[in-house]
Amino acid sequence: MDVKPVSRNSLYKDIVLQIRSMIDRGELRVGDRLPPERGLAEMFSVSRNSVREAIKTLAEQGVIESRQGAGTFVCEVVEAGDIGPFAGVVLPDQLRLKDVFEVRKLIEPEIAALAARNASPRDISMLESVLVEQEEAVARGVYGRKHDQRLHSVLAEASGNDVLRVMVTALHTDFTETRIEALQSAERQQASLVAHKAIVEAVKHGHVMQAEKAMREHLDEIEMIVFAGNK
């Protein structure tokens, strides 16, 4: 596994991000058992307390589960996480797509702005890693839904606001844009990559207004494509 040393700040969050990244890359698969606490602590060069906190967070997100006497395993629902009853509040079954966009445009530009203010070097590294993976997927002609979701998730983590992180995860969990054919074209995937690069570049350099603007333009573009395809 490609494991990087974690930063001294928010150790457990770094571990959470690395484990989720391993799952996204296929290094950890559904049903795989994680190493025991001591092994994870040695792997990430952190204390067992940090590992416990990370395991607790991943379990709350539904990414992993602990089985009595057997160990800790990767769950089936890993792409967006299991965020519990909050998703049911934010995304009831009959919620209109337009309502989802209105909420996304209210919170995600602010998330990008906060990320530009608060992102750590580790956050920037994770964002750039997701971009590389998305670029490789686009080059192979693979529809990168998980990379799109992952980038928005890492941005939310980088914002430093846990409530916003949960909200954006909820919005992406069942968001129907991921199943719209118009968004799966090669042209659309390339446009998404370009937009993501602009957002990450602004966040990387701490350009708050540019990050907010780039995210807003990205969401406007997606909304235009979605509703053009639904006419």
Secondary structure by P-SEA (a helix, b strand, c coil): cccccccccaaaaaaaaaaaaaaaacccccccccccaaaaaaaacccaaaaaaaaaaaaaaccccccccccbbbccccccccccaaaaaaccccccaaaaaaaaaacaaaaaaaaaacccaaaaaaaaaaaaaaaaaaaaccccaaaaaaaaaaaaaacccaaaaaaaaaaacccccccccccccaaaaaaaaaaaaaaaaaaaacaaaaaaaaaaaaaaaaaaaaaaaac
